[in-house]
Amino acid sequence: MPDALDPTADTDAERAVRARLRRIADHEARVRANPLTTVTRQASRTAAFAAVYRRIGPKVDPALMKIREGRFLAALYGFPFLTLHTTGAKSGQPRESPLLYVRDGDDVMLLGTNFGQAKHPAWTANLLAHPDCAIAIGPERLECRAELCDEQTWAEIFPRFEAVYPGYAGYLERRGELTPRMFRLRPVV
């Protein structure tokens, strides 16, 4: 995969990535909290919600992400969603995972909580084995390179995840000693 995006460079490819990032920012600006967002934020703090959602979310959310290029799911829940495109760690086959994310400048941050279960989600193993990946946010697709975050970055960024989705705090409690993997996805040219 090509090199990471250089903010000082000015090639056609880099201008194209910058244009995609601007369109993603426009999409993100249209994602608004709504009554379902409020209910979900409250319910997400409970173990019962996590137990139910971890069974239905992975079945329903991928289908909802395909409606209007992910814009429907983001509008429905009022959360920033993306589709992560990875290569299976064991199978080598293409994999897709709809996930919540937060931004850190041009980078996208992902957190693998697995709904509070005491095991890492498969997509995190995929990124460890194959860090070259792609993300789709709204109608835009970006090629990225993933890197596992260190403890300091994890501590700095986690409160931003919790601000978007308070259920993450409960997920941490239920995971015990197993700290969720956090990844920084850097756009590449």
C-alpha positions as protocol buffer text, in pm:
chain_id: "A"
residue {
  index: 1
  type: MET
  ca { x: 0 y: 0 z: 0 }
}
residue {
  index: 2
  type: PRO
  ca { x: 127 y: 355 z: -69 }
}
residue {
  index: 3
  type: ASP
  ca { x: 272 y: 591 z: 190 }
}
residue {
  index: 4
  type: ALA
  ca { x: 74 y: 776 z: 455 }
}
residue {
  index: 5
  type: LEU
  ca { x: -81 y: 1110 z: 364 }
}
residue {
  index: 6
  type: ASP
  ca { x: 173 y: 1394 z: 381 }
}
residue {
  index: 7
  type: PRO
  ca { x: 1 y: 1718 z: 483 }
}
residue {
  index: 8
  type: THR
  ca { x: 267 y: 1927 z: 305 }
}
residue {
  index: 9
  type: ALA
  ca { x: 265 y: 1739 z: -27 }
}
residue {
  index: 10
  type: ASP
  ca { x: 55 y: 1849 z: -321 }
}
residue {
  index: 11
  type: THR
  ca { x: 23 y: 1562 z: -570 }
}
residue {
  index: 12
  type: ASP
  ca { x: -299 y: 1478 z: -752 }
}
residue {
  index: 13
  type: ALA
  ca { x: -344 y: 1170 z: -534 }
}
residue {
  index: 14
  type: GLU
  ca { x: -299 y: 1369 z: -214 }
}
residue {
  index: 15
  type: ARG
  ca { x: -540 y: 1639 z: -332 }
}
residue {
  index: 16
  type: ALA
  ca { x: -794 y: 1364 z: -405 }
}
residue {
  index: 17
  type: VAL
  ca { x: -757 y: 1221 z: -52 }
}
residue {
  index: 18
  type: ARG
  ca { x: -792 y: 1573 z: 95 }
}
residue {
  index: 19
  type: ALA
  ca { x: -1111 y: 1621 z: -109 }
}
residue {
  index: 20
  type: ARG
  ca { x: -1248 y: 1290 z: 25 }
}
residue {
  index: 21
  type: LEU
  ca { x: -1164 y: 1399 z: 380 }
}
residue {
  index: 22
  type: ARG
  ca { x: -1356 y: 1726 z: 325 }
}
residue {
  index: 23
  type: ARG
  ca { x: -1659 y: 1535 z: 197 }
}
residue {
  index: 24
  type: ILE
  ca { x: -1637 y: 1301 z: 498 }
}
residue {
  index: 25
  type: ALA
  ca { x: -1630 y: 1605 z: 727 }
}
residue {
  index: 26
  type: ASP
  ca { x: -1941 y: 1739 z: 550 }
}
residue {
  index: 27
  type: HIS
  ca { x: -2114 y: 1403 z: 603 }
}
residue {
  index: 28
  type: GLU
  ca { x: -2012 y: 1397 z: 970 }
}
residue {
  index: 29
  type: ALA
  ca { x: -2149 y: 1748 z: 1021 }
}
residue {
  index: 30
  type: ARG
  ca { x: -2493 y: 1621 z: 915 }
}
residue {
  index: 31
  type: VAL
  ca { x: -2498 y: 1337 z: 1171 }
}
residue {
  index: 32
  type: ARG
  ca { x: -2719 y: 1464 z: 1452 }
}
residue {
  index: 33
  type: ALA
  ca { x: -2832 y: 1322 z: 1783 }
}
residue {
  index: 34
  type: ASN
  ca { x: -3203 y: 1240 z: 1791 }
}
residue {
  index: 35
  type: PRO
  ca { x: -3444 y: 1074 z: 2037 }
}
residue {
  index: 36
  type: LEU
  ca { x: -3312 y: 725 z: 1949 }
}
residue {
  index: 37
  type: THR
  ca { x: -2958 y: 851 z: 2019 }
}
residue {
  index: 38
  type: THR
  ca { x: -3066 y: 960 z: 2368 }
}
residue {
  index: 39
  type: VAL
  ca { x: -3240 y: 630 z: 2440 }
}
residue {
  index: 40
  type: THR
  ca { x: -2945 y: 429 z: 2308 }
}
residue {
  index: 41
  type: ARG
  ca { x: -2695 y: 629 z: 2514 }
}
residue {
  index: 42
  type: GLN
  ca { x: -2896 y: 556 z: 2828 }
}
residue {
  index: 43
  type: ALA
  ca { x: -2964 y: 190 z: 2750 }
}
residue {
  index: 44
  type: SER
  ca { x: -2604 y: 128 z: 2640 }
}
residue {
  index: 45
  type: ARG
  ca { x: -2491 y: 152 z: 3002 }
}
residue {
  index: 46
  type: THR
  ca { x: -2668 y: -171 z: 3091 }
}
residue {
  index: 47
  type: ALA
  ca { x: -2543 y: -527 z: 3054 }
}
residue {
  index: 48
  type: ALA
  ca { x: -2886 y: -631 z: 2926 }
}
residue {
  index: 49
  type: PHE
  ca { x: -2865 y: -389 z: 2633 }
}
residue {
  index: 50
  type: ALA
  ca { x: -2517 y: -516 z: 2542 }
}
residue {
  index: 51
  type: ALA
  ca { x: -2635 y: -877 z: 2562 }
}
residue {
  index: 52
  type: VAL
  ca { x: -2924 y: -810 z: 2324 }
}
residue {
  index: 53
  type: TYR
  ca { x: -2740 y: -575 z: 2089 }
}
residue {
  index: 54
  type: ARG
  ca { x: -2438 y: -802 z: 2043 }
}
residue {
  index: 55
  type: ARG
  ca { x: -2679 y: -1062 z: 1904 }
}
residue {
  index: 56
  type: ILE
  ca { x: -2886 y: -839 z: 1675 }
}
residue {
  index: 57
  type: GLY
  ca { x: -2649 y: -551 z: 1588 }
}
residue {
  index: 58
  type: PRO
  ca { x: -2400 y: -759 z: 1385 }
}
residue {
  index: 59
  type: LYS
  ca { x: -2691 y: -903 z: 1185 }
}
residue {
  index: 60
  type: VAL
  ca { x: -2893 y: -584 z: 1133 }
}
residue {
  index: 61
  type: ASP
  ca { x: -2631 y: -309 z: 1113 }
}
residue {
  index: 62
  type: PRO
  ca { x: -2446 y: -439 z: 801 }
}
residue {
  index: 63
  type: ALA
  ca { x: -2774 y: -437 z: 608 }
}
residue {
  index: 64
  type: LEU
  ca { x: -2860 y: -90 z: 735 }
}
residue {
  index: 65
  type: MET
  ca { x: -2512 y: 35 z: 639 }
}
residue {
  index: 66
  type: LYS
  ca { x: -2584 y: -50 z: 276 }
}
residue {
  index: 67
  type: ILE
  ca { x: -2885 y: 187 z: 268 }
}
residue {
  index: 68
  type: ARG
  ca { x: -2785 y: 525 z: 127 }
}
residue {
  index: 69
  type: GLU
  ca { x: -2413 y: 447 z: 161 }
}
residue {
  index: 70
  type: GLY
  ca { x: -2422 y: 435 z: 542 }
}
residue {
  index: 71
  type: ARG
  ca { x: -2602 y: 766 z: 579 }
}
residue {
  index: 72
  type: PHE
  ca { x: -2924 y: 594 z: 690 }
}
residue {
  index: 73
  type: LEU
  ca { x: -2761 y: 415 z: 986 }
}
residue {
  index: 74
  type: ALA
  ca { x: -2578 y: 730 z: 1095 }
}
residue {
  index: 75
  type: ALA
  ca { x: -2903 y: 930 z: 1079 }
}
residue {
  index: 76
  type: LEU
  ca { x: -3104 y: 655 z: 1251 }
}
residue {
  index: 77
  type: TYR
  ca { x: -2876 y: 623 z: 1553 }
}
residue {
  index: 78
  type: GLY
  ca { x: -2717 y: 968 z: 1543 }
}
residue {
  index: 79
  type: PHE
  ca { x: -2368 y: 821 z: 1583 }
}
residue {
  index: 80
  type: PRO
  ca { x: -2064 y: 832 z: 1354 }
}
residue {
  index: 81
  type: PHE
  ca { x: -2057 y: 498 z: 1173 }
}
residue {
  index: 82
  type: LEU
  ca { x: -1820 y: 356 z: 916 }
}
residue {
  index: 83
  type: THR
  ca { x: -1773 y: 28 z: 738 }
}
residue {
  index: 84
  type: LEU
  ca { x: -1429 y: -120 z: 794 }
}
residue {
  index: 85
  type: HIS
  ca { x: -1299 y: -332 z: 505 }
}
residue {
  index: 86
  type: THR
  ca { x: -1029 y: -576 z: 615 }
}
residue {
  index: 87
  type: THR
  ca { x: -868 y: -900 z: 508 }
}
residue {
  index: 88
  type: GLY
  ca { x: -945 y: -1198 z: 730 }
}
residue {
  index: 89
  type: ALA
  ca { x: -651 y: -1287 z: 955 }
}
residue {
  index: 90
  type: LYS
  ca { x: -695 y: -1661 z: 901 }
}
residue {
  index: 91
  type: SER
  ca { x: -907 y: -1688 z: 587 }
}
residue {
  index: 92
  type: GLY
  ca { x: -750 y: -1414 z: 378 }
}
residue {
  index: 93
  type: GLN
  ca { x: -1102 y: -1329 z: 261 }
}
residue {
  index: 94
  type: PRO
  ca { x: -1250 y: -978 z: 250 }
}
residue {
  index: 95
  type: ARG
  ca { x: -1440 y: -880 z: 565 }
}
residue {
  index: 96
  type: GLU
  ca { x: -1671 y: -588 z: 645 }
}
residue {
  index: 97
  type: SER
  ca { x: -1755 y: -453 z: 990 }
}
residue {
  index: 98
  type: PRO
  ca { x: -1984 y: -158 z: 1069 }
}
residue {
  index: 99
  type: LEU
  ca { x: -1829 y: 29 z: 1361 }
}
residue {
  index: 100
  type: LEU
  ca { x: -1854 y: 347 z: 1563 }
}
residue {
  index: 101
  type: TYR
  ca { x: -1550 y: 570 z: 1536 }
}
residue {
  index: 102
  type: VAL
  ca { x: -1402 y: 898 z: 1648 }
}
residue {
  index: 103
  type: ARG
  ca { x: -1176 y: 1125 z: 1448 }
}
residue {
  index: 104
  type: ASP
  ca { x: -835 y: 1252 z: 1550 }
}
residue {
  index: 105
  type: GLY
  ca { x: -747 y: 1504 z: 1280 }
}
residue {
  index: 106
  type: ASP
  ca { x: -738 y: 1317 z: 951 }
}
residue {
  index: 107
  type: ASP
  ca { x: -708 y: 985 z: 1133 }
}
residue {
  index: 108
  type: VAL
  ca { x: -993 y: 755 z: 1230 }
}
residue {
  index: 109
  type: MET
  ca { x: -984 y: 584 z: 1568 }
}
residue {
  index: 110
  type: LEU
  ca { x: -1149 y: 245 z: 1630 }
}
residue {
  index: 111
  type: LEU
  ca { x: -1205 y: 63 z: 1959 }
}
residue {
  index: 112
  type: GLY
  ca { x: -1258 y: -314 z: 1978 }
}
residue {
  index: 113
  type: THR
  ca { x: -1477 y: -369 z: 2284 }
}
residue {
  index: 114
  type: ASN
  ca { x: -1674 y: -667 z: 2150 }
}
residue {
  index: 115
  type: PHE
  ca { x: -1979 y: -551 z: 2348 }
}
residue {
  index: 116
  type: GLY
  ca { x: -1796 y: -612 z: 2675 }
}
residue {
  index: 117
  type: GLN
  ca { x: -1715 y: -977 z: 2609 }
}
residue {
  index: 118
  type: ALA
  ca { x: -1381 y: -1103 z: 2740 }
}
residue {
  index: 119
  type: LYS
  ca { x: -1237 y: -1159 z: 2391 }
}
residue {
  index: 120
  type: HIS
  ca { x: -1122 y: -931 z: 2113 }
}
residue {
  index: 121
  type: PRO
  ca { x: -1346 y: -888 z: 1809 }
}
residue {
  index: 122
  type: ALA
  ca { x: -1227 y: -1060 z: 1491 }
}
residue {
  index: 123
  type: TRP
  ca { x: -1178 y: -735 z: 1303 }
}
residue {
  index: 124
  type: THR
  ca { x: -897 y: -641 z: 1546 }
}
residue {
  index: 125
  type: ALA
  ca { x: -710 y: -962 z: 1463 }
}
residue {
  index: 126
  type: ASN
  ca { x: -762 y: -883 z: 1096 }
}
residue {
  index: 127
  type: LEU
  ca { x: -596 y: -541 z: 1139 }
}
residue {
  index: 128
  type: LEU
  ca { x: -307 y: -690 z: 1335 }
}
residue {
  index: 129
  type: ALA
  ca { x: -245 y: -946 z: 1060 }
}
residue {
  index: 130
  type: HIS
  ca { x: -322 y: -713 z: 766 }
}
residue {
  index: 131
  type: PRO
  ca { x: -294 y: -344 z: 863 }
}
residue {
  index: 132
  type: ASP
  ca { x: -374 y: -224 z: 512 }
}
residue {
  index: 133
  type: CYS
  ca { x: -749 y: -167 z: 505 }
}
residue {
  index: 134
  type: ALA
  ca { x: -1020 y: 66 z: 380 }
}
residue {
  index: 135
  type: ILE
  ca { x: -1303 y: 254 z: 542 }
}
residue {
  index: 136
  type: ALA
  ca { x: -1629 y: 382 z: 400 }
}
residue {
  index: 137
  type: ILE
  ca { x: -1784 y: 682 z: 570 }
}
residue {
  index: 138
  type: GLY
  ca { x: -2100 y: 796 z: 399 }
}
residue {
  index: 139
  type: PRO
  ca { x: -2034 y: 780 z: 25 }
}
residue {
  index: 140
  type: GLU
  ca { x: -1657 y: 812 z: 60 }
}
residue {
  index: 141
  type: ARG
  ca { x: -1401 y: 532 z: 70 }
}
residue {
  index: 142
  type: LEU
  ca { x: -1049 y: 580 z: 204 }
}
residue {
  index: 143
  type: GLU
  ca { x: -755 y: 346 z: 190 }
}
residue {
  index: 144
  type: CYS
  ca { x: -585 y: 339 z: 530 }
}
residue {
  index: 145
  type: ARG
  ca { x: -309 y: 177 z: 726 }
}
residue {
  index: 146
  type: ALA
  ca { x: -392 y: 67 z: 1081 }
}
residue {
  index: 147
  type: GLU
  ca { x: -162 y: 83 z: 1378 }
}
residue {
  index: 148
  type: LEU
  ca { x: -230 y: -46 z: 1727 }
}
residue {
  index: 149
  type: CYS
  ca { x: -234 y: 241 z: 1977 }
}
residue {
  index: 150
  type: ASP
  ca { x: -5 y: 258 z: 2274 }
}
residue {
  index: 151
  type: GLU
  ca { x: -134 y: 302 z: 2632 }
}
residue {
  index: 152
  type: GLN
  ca { x: -90 y: 680 z: 2630 }
}
residue {
  index: 153
  type: THR
  ca { x: -290 y: 727 z: 2310 }
}
residue {
  index: 154
  type: TRP
  ca { x: -552 y: 485 z: 2441 }
}
residue {
  index: 155
  type: ALA
  ca { x: -590 y: 689 z: 2762 }
}
residue {
  index: 156
  type: GLU
  ca { x: -612 y: 1016 z: 2568 }
}
residue {
  index: 157
  type: ILE
  ca { x: -867 y: 900 z: 2311 }
}
residue {
  index: 158
  type: PHE
  ca { x: -1094 y: 669 z: 2515 }
}
residue {
  index: 159
  type: PRO
  ca { x: -1293 y: 955 z: 2677 }
}
residue {
  index: 160
  type: ARG
  ca { x: -1393 y: 1067 z: 2328 }
}
residue {
  index: 161
  type: PHE
  ca { x: -1538 y: 723 z: 2256 }
}
residue {
  index: 162
  type: GLU
  ca { x: -1725 y: 730 z: 2586 }
}
residue {
  index: 163
  type: ALA
  ca { x: -1864 y: 1077 z: 2504 }
}
residue {
  index: 164
  type: VAL
  ca { x: -2011 y: 939 z: 2182 }
}
residue {
  index: 165
  type: TYR
  ca { x: -2135 y: 612 z: 2333 }
}
residue {
  index: 166
  type: PRO
  ca { x: -2146 y: 587 z: 2715 }
}
residue {
  index: 167
  type: GLY
  ca { x: -2184 y: 208 z: 2697 }
}
residue {
  index: 168
  type: TYR
  ca { x: -1810 y: 176 z: 2646 }
}
residue {
  index: 169
  type: ALA
  ca { x: -1753 y: 230 z: 3021 }
}
residue {
  index: 170
  type: GLY
  ca { x: -1971 y: -71 z: 3100 }
}
residue {
  index: 171
  type: TYR
  ca { x: -1798 y: -275 z: 2835 }
}
residue {
  index: 172
  type: LEU
  ca { x: -1465 y: -209 z: 3006 }
}
residue {
  index: 173
  type: GLU
  ca { x: -1599 y: -323 z: 3342 }
}
residue {
  index: 174
  type: ARG
  ca { x: -1733 y: -649 z: 3199 }
}
residue {
  index: 175
  type: ARG
  ca { x: -1410 y: -725 z: 3009 }
}
residue {
  index: 176
  type: GLY
  ca { x: -1209 y: -744 z: 3332 }
}
residue {
  index: 177
  type: GLU
  ca { x: -834 y: -729 z: 3272 }
}
residue {
  index: 178
  type: LEU
  ca { x: -862 y: -753 z: 2892 }
}
residue {
  index: 179
  type: THR
  ca { x: -808 y: -400 z: 2761 }
}
residue {
  index: 180
  type: PRO
  ca { x: -982 y: -340 z: 2427 }
}
residue {
  index: 181
  type: ARG
  ca { x: -754 y: -286 z: 2131 }
}
residue {
  index: 182
  type: MET
  ca { x: -761 y: 66 z: 1989 }
}
residue {
  index: 183
  type: PHE
  ca { x: -641 y: 139 z: 1638 }
}
residue {
  index: 184
  type: ARG
  ca { x: -543 y: 454 z: 1455 }
}
residue {
  index: 185
  type: LEU
  ca { x: -628 y: 436 z: 1085 }
}
residue {
  index: 186
  type: ARG
  ca { x: -421 y: 676 z: 881 }
}
residue {
  index: 187
  type: PRO
  ca { x: -533 y: 765 z: 527 }
}
residue {
  index: 188
  type: VAL
  ca { x: -279 y: 666 z: 264 }
}
residue {
  index: 189
  type: VAL
  ca { x: -218 y: 781 z: -91 }
}
